[in-house]
Amino acid sequence: MRETLYAVPAHLRFSGLPDCAGLVRHQHDHIAPNAGAGPTPVNVYLYVVDIFDVSGSDQAFNADVVLVAEWRDPNLAGKWAAIQTMKLEDVWEPRMQPVNQRGTSTLLPQRVEIHPDGLVRYRQRWSGRFTTRMDLKDFPWIGRVFTSRS
């Protein structure tokens, strides 16, 4: 099995968490959906469920995040009349993961949902510690104005 690392375009980066995505790993043990026709477009959505325990001194925070990735695989289109689920390892996948995680837990099974038209949907939820550079010198007063009258 050969593995290649690709940089993620800025518009696909995990926008909810700073610096959470930098690399996408692509396994070559399955035929890519657009083999020979260029890269496979992947829509990536990141939902921030909760951010807590922010530590400026450690430049870290705890978070609960959900990732949804979708792509079309013509190799799988028309194989089933209804939505099927399969192990993630049994299909081509772009294998996305936050690169700044420090001790996260994967909370959902490694499975994909395959639609009859070839749409593949992957969902994952991570909970744990992440790191990022923080500029908290004005926190918690960022953008807030308080007035007092006597």
C-alpha positions as CSV (number, residue, x, y, z in Angstrom):
1,M,0.0,0.0,0.0
2,R,1.4,3.4,-1.0
3,E,0.3,6.6,0.7
4,T,0.6,10.1,-0.7
5,L,0.1,13.4,1.2
6,Y,-1.8,16.3,-0.4
7,A,-2.1,19.8,0.8
8,V,-5.7,20.8,1.5
9,P,-6.9,23.9,-0.5
10,A,-7.8,26.8,1.8
11,H,-11.6,26.6,1.0
12,L,-11.6,23.0,2.3
13,R,-9.8,23.6,5.5
14,F,-11.7,23.0,8.7
15,S,-12.9,26.5,9.2
16,G,-14.4,25.9,12.7
17,L,-11.0,25.2,14.3
18,P,-7.8,27.2,13.4
19,D,-5.1,25.1,11.8
20,C,-7.1,21.9,12.2
21,A,-6.4,20.6,8.7
22,G,-3.2,20.6,6.7
23,L,-3.0,17.3,5.1
24,V,-5.2,14.8,3.5
25,R,-4.0,11.2,3.2
26,H,-5.0,9.2,0.2
27,Q,-4.6,5.4,0.2
28,H,-3.9,3.8,-3.2
29,D,-5.3,0.4,-2.4
30,H,-8.7,1.2,-4.0
31,I,-9.4,2.7,-7.5
32,A,-9.9,6.4,-7.2
33,P,-13.3,7.6,-8.4
34,N,-11.8,9.8,-11.1
35,A,-8.8,7.6,-11.9
36,G,-7.0,9.2,-14.8
37,A,-9.3,12.2,-14.9
38,G,-7.8,14.4,-12.2
39,P,-8.5,14.7,-8.5
40,T,-11.7,13.7,-6.9
41,P,-13.7,16.7,-5.5
42,V,-14.5,16.2,-1.8
43,N,-17.0,18.5,0.0
44,V,-15.9,18.8,3.7
45,Y,-18.2,20.2,6.4
46,L,-17.0,20.7,10.0
47,Y,-19.4,21.3,12.9
48,V,-18.1,22.6,16.2
49,V,-20.3,21.0,18.8
50,D,-18.4,22.5,21.8
51,I,-15.2,24.3,22.7
52,F,-14.1,24.4,26.3
53,D,-11.1,24.4,28.6
54,V,-9.2,27.0,26.5
55,S,-5.6,27.3,27.7
56,G,-3.6,30.3,26.4
57,S,-0.4,29.2,28.1
58,D,-0.6,25.7,26.6
59,Q,-2.0,27.1,23.3
60,A,-4.6,24.3,23.4
61,F,-8.3,23.7,23.9
62,N,-10.7,20.8,24.3
63,A,-13.4,20.5,21.6
64,D,-16.1,18.2,20.3
65,V,-16.2,18.4,16.5
66,V,-18.1,16.5,13.8
67,L,-16.7,16.1,10.2
68,V,-18.9,15.2,7.2
69,A,-17.2,14.5,3.9
70,E,-18.9,13.7,0.6
71,W,-17.7,12.7,-2.8
72,R,-19.0,10.9,-5.8
73,D,-17.7,7.5,-6.9
74,P,-19.0,6.3,-10.3
75,N,-17.5,2.9,-9.5
76,L,-20.2,2.5,-6.9
77,A,-23.1,4.1,-8.7
78,G,-26.0,1.7,-9.6
79,K,-24.7,-1.2,-7.5
80,W,-27.6,-1.0,-5.0
81,A,-31.1,0.3,-5.2
82,A,-31.1,1.7,-1.7
83,I,-28.5,3.4,0.6
84,Q,-25.9,1.0,1.8
85,T,-23.3,1.2,4.6
86,M,-19.8,-0.2,4.3
87,K,-16.6,-0.2,6.3
88,L,-14.5,2.9,5.4
89,E,-11.5,0.6,4.5
90,D,-13.6,-1.1,1.8
91,V,-13.9,2.0,-0.4
92,W,-11.7,4.7,-1.8
93,E,-11.6,7.5,0.7
94,P,-9.6,10.7,1.2
95,R,-8.9,9.9,4.8
96,M,-9.1,13.3,6.5
97,Q,-8.0,13.9,10.1
98,P,-7.2,17.0,12.1
99,V,-3.4,17.3,12.2
100,N,-3.3,19.4,15.4
101,Q,-5.1,16.9,17.6
102,R,-3.4,15.9,20.9
103,G,-5.2,13.0,22.4
104,T,-8.6,12.9,20.7
105,S,-11.1,10.0,20.7
106,T,-12.9,8.9,17.6
107,L,-16.5,8.5,18.6
108,L,-18.2,7.0,15.5
109,P,-17.6,3.8,13.6
110,Q,-15.3,4.0,10.6
111,R,-18.2,3.6,8.1
112,V,-19.5,5.3,4.9
113,E,-23.0,5.6,3.6
114,I,-23.2,4.9,-0.2
115,H,-26.2,6.2,-2.2
116,P,-27.5,4.5,-5.3
117,D,-26.2,7.5,-7.5
118,G,-22.6,7.0,-6.2
119,L,-22.6,9.7,-3.5
120,V,-20.4,8.5,-0.6
121,R,-20.8,10.2,2.8
122,Y,-18.4,9.8,5.7
123,R,-19.2,11.1,9.2
124,Q,-16.8,11.2,12.1
125,R,-16.8,12.9,15.5
126,W,-13.7,13.7,17.5
127,S,-13.6,14.8,21.1
128,G,-10.4,15.8,22.9
129,R,-7.5,18.2,23.0
130,F,-6.4,20.3,20.0
131,T,-3.6,22.9,19.7
132,T,-3.4,26.2,17.8
133,R,-1.6,29.5,18.1
134,M,-3.7,31.9,20.1
135,D,-3.5,35.6,20.5
136,L,-5.6,36.1,23.7
137,K,-4.1,39.4,24.9
138,D,-7.5,41.2,24.5
139,F,-9.6,38.2,25.7
140,P,-12.4,38.3,27.0
141,W,-12.8,42.0,26.0
142,I,-12.5,41.3,22.2
143,G,-15.0,43.6,20.5
144,R,-16.9,44.5,23.6
145,V,-17.6,48.0,24.9
146,F,-18.9,48.5,28.4
147,T,-20.0,51.8,29.7
148,S,-20.7,52.9,33.3
149,R,-22.7,55.8,34.5
150,S,-22.7,57.2,38.0
